[in-house]
């Protein structure tokens, strides 16, 4: 089997383009409490219980990198010093077959639960880890897919299949240095030396062609001491120093990798007892990192507009919206009176194709008079999506009345939506009025000219 074929199997049934529905607010609250209890038990050394709690969190929200980090850390501590393979490896063979059948049948959640159960007994099972990475990739959980691949690499750093999968994943994210590193680990393996050298050369060309910024090497201070080493020692001496952790994460992000930066922040979050400031700092960075991946994918599509690149961009955009939903939902729960977070959450729910749930939050934001027009427009589009046309029209009318010249783009959109809906509802006069108002502002807006021409032709 060729390397490319094997890579595609792990990164993704990504081509399936499916997704998992986000946890409900009640389920998300339960998972947050479960994670907090798991973190407490991990600090106390109750590794078995921590593994079970974190495993429940991952099964409930497979896209959460924080939950998976906790699960993998608990496994690492539980099995510290124990040898790989042995009886556990033999016993998990049958379960791996069941895992693959579940994945082939599209039973994603069941597959993830089965895979987690295998890892609880044998965290060194790379075949299971790679299959879990494939499962996460198939439903656009790209962050957890990457974490599983990182875990497989930690378990088997010289494994040919593992490095192929990791290289393909990193290449798809535009992280060429990391992809090259995977192939460099295989250069010394005779059976794949030629392939590895060829892939390193190809990726180097891609990296240059994309003109991605080189991270370069760490600069030494005048004292000759490496700043990275300084910060690592400082944090080791004071493990709860969040400001040092933030600074170290900045440096690692620039000069090493996002994964290493994220690991520092996850560790300081656990050390701080799930401090809110640290958690929100990590959340903000995770959103920024996800947006960067989308930006790089957009550049890749602009450079090479292929089906594979477009599918990668779609997956990354879906993953970003899901991540934002999880984070904004948690903030809404923390700050129930903050309408700004409710508005952001509602926008993402609407984007993710959950208009009914978005309506609930948009309606709570209506108390903010400054957002009255924008919220009414969003509500109109949501109601139209669920075929509640009279409610949609009333909200469009409210939006038109509330949006002024300072919000001209929103006003044009509200008038256009109202005009199109009125035409669909066979209210020709209203359609002409709304669309004519758009034309007075911007005659070239969308297909307003053609729609007006069609409406006027009906009267002729």
PyMOL commands that set and color helices and strands:
alter all, ss='L'
color gray80, all
select helices_A, chain A and resi 3-11+13-16+25-44+47-60+65-78+87-104+108-121+126-138+142-155+160-172+176-184+190-210+227-237+242-255+258-271+276-303+307-334+339-351+355-365+369-385+389-402+405-424+428-441+448-459
alter helices_A, ss='H'
color red, helices_A
deselect
rebuild
show_as cartoon
